[in-house]
Amino acid sequence: MRSRDIVVAATIFTLLSASAYAQAETETLTPLQVAVACTLPSTLATPRPSGLRVAGAQDTVSRSTYGPGDLLILSGGTKAGLELGQRFYLRRAVTFGGEAANGRHAVRTAGWARVIALNETTAIAAVEVACAAILQGDYLDQFAAPEVPDGADRTDTSGQPDFSTLGHVLFGNEEVRAGGTGDFMLIDRGMSQGLTAGVRLAIYRDLQVNGVPLTWIGEGIVISSSPDTALMRITTARDAVETDDLVAIRK
């Protein structure tokens, strides 16, 4: 019993030391970078059937929801390629609400954590930021501090809207169907259509009334993009930006 207590105490000391080291190494992100990191990524996803996941947490009781300060148990260790000090996003596919093309859903970023202890089959990660409730089963994505394009905090209407290739608003975080100034929403155009970080967008609505032109709703900027979708930050809006609203590239 005494030897077991010594081992447990040594393990706790190692974890606390590693946790302190991880906190000292944590990058300082701007508030806008944190907001970008916490929102949905520019890619759609299907629920992942395999891969590294959150298996539980170090606690005196069994629970499936975690948050700031928790030490998470991960489903793999060095054999799965994990290393001390690695940081990972904790994510899950949104599996309720409307679907995008091909049955793909938005991705929810629950937060991110850093590996502070591990062996061949298991690792422990300290939660650095919790954007929402972290759930048992959330999967790991490699962390990278988001790059925010210049001017993402302001509106720029200097370019002329190109109405020849209009895109559509899909949804925001958790697949919500409306957003306002400062919110992030996914659109159904990406790098294949020339949308890269920093591209300015004008947002319109078709009122479906004969003889009434498109109505201007607001402005946005592309934060990041994938081949077919892009993440837009709404920089100004005179009404809620909704699913199926139209976006035009400003050139």
Legacy VTK file of the C-alpha trace (Angstrom):
# vtk DataFile Version 3.0
C-alpha trace
ASCII
DATASET POLYDATA
POINTS 251 float
0.000 0.000 0.000
2.815 2.394 0.930
4.667 1.730 -2.349
1.456 2.383 -4.265
1.022 5.729 -2.477
4.579 6.714 -3.362
3.980 5.887 -7.031
0.731 7.876 -7.066
2.390 10.867 -5.362
5.288 10.796 -7.815
2.864 10.646 -10.722
0.925 13.649 -9.423
4.164 15.617 -8.941
5.215 14.807 -12.515
1.854 15.902 -13.895
1.840 19.146 -11.915
5.358 19.973 -13.074
4.474 19.200 -16.679
1.285 21.268 -16.383
3.207 24.273 -15.102
5.684 23.901 -17.963
2.835 23.704 -20.485
1.243 26.874 -19.124
4.564 28.697 -19.350
4.888 27.659 -22.995
1.332 28.599 -23.970
1.244 31.040 -26.863
-0.474 34.358 -26.320
-3.343 34.736 -28.759
-5.238 37.932 -29.469
-8.966 37.958 -28.626
-9.772 37.726 -32.336
-7.424 34.746 -32.768
-9.134 33.006 -29.850
-12.533 33.696 -31.426
-11.348 32.236 -34.750
-9.813 29.206 -33.031
-13.040 28.575 -31.112
-15.404 28.809 -34.055
-16.112 26.217 -36.721
-13.259 25.515 -39.172
-13.659 26.234 -42.879
-14.133 22.553 -43.717
-17.177 20.352 -43.403
-16.856 16.859 -41.984
-18.557 13.554 -41.429
-18.415 11.981 -37.959
-15.038 10.300 -37.571
-15.287 6.520 -36.999
-11.744 6.195 -35.651
-8.717 8.163 -34.505
-7.483 9.620 -31.230
-10.242 10.754 -28.917
-10.969 11.960 -25.398
-11.515 8.793 -23.370
-12.222 10.399 -19.985
-10.639 12.564 -17.323
-8.576 12.199 -14.154
-11.201 12.628 -11.445
-12.716 10.918 -8.442
-16.007 10.368 -10.267
-16.880 9.176 -13.748
-18.221 11.926 -16.029
-18.467 12.651 -19.740
-18.309 16.457 -19.818
-15.124 18.418 -19.155
-13.895 21.988 -19.016
-11.105 24.365 -17.951
-8.494 22.873 -15.631
-9.423 19.259 -16.344
-6.802 16.618 -17.150
-8.087 14.565 -20.061
-7.266 10.929 -20.736
-6.565 10.377 -24.427
-7.121 7.092 -26.239
-3.517 6.683 -27.380
0.094 7.308 -26.435
3.523 7.116 -28.000
2.504 4.147 -30.159
-0.095 6.425 -31.759
2.525 9.093 -32.436
1.799 11.393 -29.515
4.606 13.410 -27.960
4.992 15.461 -24.811
3.976 19.075 -25.355
1.808 18.522 -28.431
-1.330 20.621 -28.620
-4.586 19.472 -30.168
-7.971 20.941 -30.990
-10.813 18.969 -29.430
-13.595 18.686 -31.994
-16.727 16.823 -32.996
-19.062 16.829 -35.969
-22.422 18.486 -35.389
-24.899 15.666 -35.905
-28.193 17.496 -35.567
-29.874 20.163 -37.671
-29.612 20.622 -41.413
-26.923 18.977 -43.484
-24.764 20.544 -46.141
-23.935 18.889 -49.449
-23.250 15.136 -49.447
-24.463 14.754 -45.874
-21.535 16.672 -44.425
-21.951 18.640 -41.235
-20.240 21.549 -39.545
-17.486 20.836 -37.028
-17.696 22.063 -33.417
-14.446 23.158 -31.788
-14.811 22.456 -28.076
-11.352 23.799 -27.139
-7.742 22.730 -27.148
-5.368 20.911 -24.829
-1.680 20.074 -24.441
-0.162 16.635 -23.786
1.591 16.720 -20.399
2.209 13.022 -19.686
2.057 9.795 -21.646
3.122 6.193 -22.002
2.874 3.781 -24.923
-0.907 3.447 -24.883
-2.325 6.432 -22.974
-1.755 10.165 -22.660
-2.906 12.930 -20.352
-3.675 16.370 -21.763
-4.349 19.568 -19.822
-7.200 21.703 -21.147
-5.806 25.102 -22.109
-8.975 26.696 -23.499
-12.555 25.464 -23.398
-14.696 27.103 -26.079
-17.690 24.971 -25.094
-18.323 21.780 -23.174
-15.680 19.176 -24.024
-17.285 15.756 -24.380
-16.088 12.208 -24.037
-15.461 11.000 -27.580
-14.346 14.363 -28.996
-11.596 13.780 -31.534
-8.143 15.367 -31.770
-7.004 17.693 -34.572
-3.490 19.122 -34.695
-3.470 22.625 -33.202
-2.132 25.637 -35.054
-2.567 29.237 -33.955
-4.984 30.780 -36.480
-3.705 33.394 -38.892
-6.180 36.278 -39.031
-6.063 38.382 -42.216
-5.353 42.086 -41.876
-8.459 44.185 -41.469
-10.648 41.342 -40.228
-11.895 43.676 -37.496
-13.202 46.349 -39.871
-15.380 46.814 -42.949
-13.962 47.634 -46.383
-16.358 48.319 -49.287
-13.787 49.677 -51.727
-14.224 46.837 -54.233
-17.178 46.300 -56.548
-19.372 43.223 -55.939
-19.112 40.542 -58.630
-22.627 39.188 -59.175
-21.567 36.643 -61.798
-20.698 33.892 -59.297
-22.803 34.322 -56.189
-22.330 32.014 -53.218
-24.674 31.146 -50.372
-24.451 31.344 -46.606
-24.616 27.871 -45.056
-24.642 28.264 -41.267
-22.670 29.377 -38.230
-21.346 27.622 -35.154
-23.426 24.593 -34.135
-25.135 25.046 -37.528
-27.154 28.046 -36.328
-28.981 29.623 -39.244
-28.450 33.308 -38.402
-25.583 35.562 -37.357
-24.723 39.204 -36.767
-21.767 41.562 -36.734
-18.668 39.796 -35.443
-20.075 36.298 -35.956
-18.558 33.612 -38.163
-20.516 31.728 -40.828
-19.616 29.136 -43.416
-20.326 29.787 -47.108
-20.524 27.366 -50.038
-17.620 28.834 -51.999
-13.939 28.188 -51.380
-10.500 28.222 -52.928
-11.848 26.646 -56.114
-13.853 29.847 -56.653
-11.013 32.205 -55.720
-11.911 32.696 -52.058
-8.776 32.984 -49.961
-8.095 34.624 -46.609
-8.657 38.385 -46.765
-11.123 38.412 -49.673
-13.950 40.884 -49.042
-17.579 39.848 -49.466
-20.836 41.752 -49.865
-23.886 39.996 -48.430
-27.322 40.224 -50.076
-30.802 38.745 -49.765
-33.228 37.812 -52.499
-36.676 38.849 -51.256
-38.297 36.722 -53.982
-40.460 39.653 -55.111
-40.797 40.376 -58.810
-39.147 43.632 -59.780
-37.299 43.985 -56.447
-33.480 43.715 -56.764
-31.210 41.986 -54.290
-31.198 43.711 -50.906
-27.852 44.547 -49.295
-27.576 42.980 -45.824
-23.971 43.431 -44.758
-20.269 42.863 -45.352
-17.827 40.094 -44.543
-14.250 38.923 -44.936
-12.886 35.439 -45.617
-10.920 34.174 -42.607
-9.914 30.785 -44.005
-10.979 28.504 -46.823
-10.986 24.938 -48.074
-11.505 23.873 -51.703
-15.311 24.171 -51.606
-16.217 26.164 -48.474
-14.920 29.199 -46.620
-15.243 30.715 -43.166
-16.559 34.293 -43.257
-16.515 36.853 -40.448
-19.399 39.301 -40.637
-17.885 42.763 -40.212
-21.162 44.685 -40.380
-24.831 43.814 -40.856
-28.058 45.803 -40.837
-30.110 42.659 -40.217
-29.416 39.078 -39.229
-27.402 37.235 -41.883
-29.282 34.021 -42.580
-28.835 30.662 -44.256
-29.229 31.005 -48.057
-28.340 34.709 -48.093
-26.084 35.511 -51.043
-22.411 36.537 -51.011
-20.578 38.388 -53.772
-16.800 38.800 -53.976
-15.686 42.432 -53.923
-13.077 43.028 -56.616
LINES 1 252
251 0 1 2 3 4 5 6 7 8 9 10 11 12 13 14 15 16 17 18 19 20 21 22 23 24 25 26 27 28 29 30 31 32 33 34 35 36 37 38 39 40 41 42 43 44 45 46 47 48 49 50 51 52 53 54 55 56 57 58 59 60 61 62 63 64 65 66 67 68 69 70 71 72 73 74 75 76 77 78 79 80 81 82 83 84 85 86 87 88 89 90 91 92 93 94 95 96 97 98 99 100 101 102 103 104 105 106 107 108 109 110 111 112 113 114 115 116 117 118 119 120 121 122 123 124 125 126 127 128 129 130 131 132 133 134 135 136 137 138 139 140 141 142 143 144 145 146 147 148 149 150 151 152 153 154 155 156 157 158 159 160 161 162 163 164 165 166 167 168 169 170 171 172 173 174 175 176 177 178 179 180 181 182 183 184 185 186 187 188 189 190 191 192 193 194 195 196 197 198 199 200 201 202 203 204 205 206 207 208 209 210 211 212 213 214 215 216 217 218 219 220 221 222 223 224 225 226 227 228 229 230 231 232 233 234 235 236 237 238 239 240 241 242 243 244 245 246 247 248 249 250
